[in-house]
Amino acid sequence: MNKAAVIGSGTMGNGIAQVVATAGYNVTLVDLKKEYLNRGMETIQKNLDRAVKKEKLEDKEKKEILNRINTTTEYENIKEVNIVIEAVPENIEIKKEVFKELDKVLNQDVIIASNTSALSLTELATVTSRPEKVLGIHFFNPVTVMKLVELIKNIITSQDTYDRAKKFVASLNKTAVEVNESPGFVVNRLLIPMINEAIFLVEENVACPDDIDTAMKLGANHPLGPLALADLVGLDVCLAIMETLHKEFGDSKYRASTLLRKKVRAGQLGRKTGEGFYQY
Ligand SMILES: NC(=O)c1ccc[n+]([C@@H]2O[C@H](COP(=O)([O-])OP(=O)(O)OC[C@H]3O[C@@H](n4cnc5c(N)ncnc54)[C@H](O)[C@@H]3O)[C@@H](O)[C@H]2O)c1
């Protein structure tokens, strides 16, 4: 198993491609347009340049990693890969379409994984002809830094698929935790409602973003405050996760804050658009 494909070259996709290529795999990055792929590759290049500057990586290694990453807009070009990680937007309909396309072109033994933050892996698995080979391989942002991967079994995922995925994750030098599918899995079930609650605090004028973040950094020892974290994750992604939790559990404790909705409607999505709770 030495060839991987990553679908979507955005915040997560380019990070996943970098980590997988660094571990020695040949990676094909797929996106809708060449310009999106170029943007993803620029981010990877910048990250690697920074690592070289900090003397964490040799210039020769950087070139080798970059040489192992190809880009394409055509699914036809990933026929030969052994594992695929999907990282397209957090929208079940978009993901289902991607899974159907992947299922058509890939060999029957290829694992199709999703980096979804909260959606049902079982729902994605059942649009393919290989539901037992579908699971969640959930990386955290920034992928190059965060050690954790949640390995999420849908209710049909086979033990063999899980074991192969676990080996793959270990080869990336990440730590896996085993999770049985449930909305938001473990981390986002805990984390995103906390971020949403911090946004309620802003909305209710209880404290300003900077003070809320300082409070959680100094009072709860969090490395990043919840609002800075929301900007890093992307407010659209946070809203999508809250909506999944709300819809799936039917519990009002998961309702999204109105301010979060307004900011997403205004296109203030955080770091990726230059403005969220802070300016970038
Ligand atoms: N942002 C985070 O902190 C974070 C963390 C963990 C998991 N996730 C999950 O990872 C996934 C991707 O999130 P992101 O933040 O990288 O999103 P993003 O919007 O930054 O990137 C998504 C990319 O997918 C591409 N895309 C859209 N439709 C496509 C298609 N049909 N085929 C190929 N590419 C397509 C887009 O052009 C874009 O480049 C989501 O499921 C999200 O919930 C996000």
The ligand as an ORCA input file, in Angstrom:
! r2SCAN-3c Opt
* xyz 0 1
  N     -11.592     22.832      8.972
  C     -11.352     22.029      9.996
  O     -10.819     22.425     11.037
  C     -11.712     20.566      9.891
  C     -11.167     19.680     10.814
  C     -11.446     18.313     10.695
  C     -12.295     17.879      9.664
  N     -12.820     18.783      8.794
  C     -13.676     18.258      7.717
  O     -12.875     18.123      6.541
  C     -13.689     18.326      5.385
  C     -13.097     19.437      4.542
  O     -13.094     20.633      5.308
  P     -12.152     21.877      4.938
  O     -12.181     22.767      6.130
  O     -10.862     21.394      4.381
  O     -13.024     22.522      3.749
  P     -12.551     23.581      2.639
  O     -13.760     24.304      2.235
  O     -11.349     24.333      3.103
  O     -12.068     22.637      1.417
  C     -12.924     21.816      0.672
  C     -12.295     21.580     -0.696
  O     -13.075     20.610     -1.405
  C     -13.170     21.018     -2.755
  N     -14.336     20.369     -3.366
  C     -15.648     20.699     -3.287
  N     -16.401     19.817     -3.969
  C     -15.533     18.909     -4.504
  C     -15.696     17.760     -5.319
  N     -16.914     17.370     -5.714
  N     -14.586     17.066     -5.685
  C     -13.356     17.454     -5.289
  N     -13.144     18.538     -4.499
  C     -14.217     19.255     -4.126
  C     -13.282     22.538     -2.665
  O     -12.975     23.155     -3.929
  C     -12.257     22.839     -1.574
  O     -10.958     23.012     -2.104
  C     -15.111     18.610      5.914
  O     -15.843     17.431      5.950
  C     -14.833     19.150      7.306
  O     -15.933     18.993      8.158
  C     -12.542     20.105      8.869
*
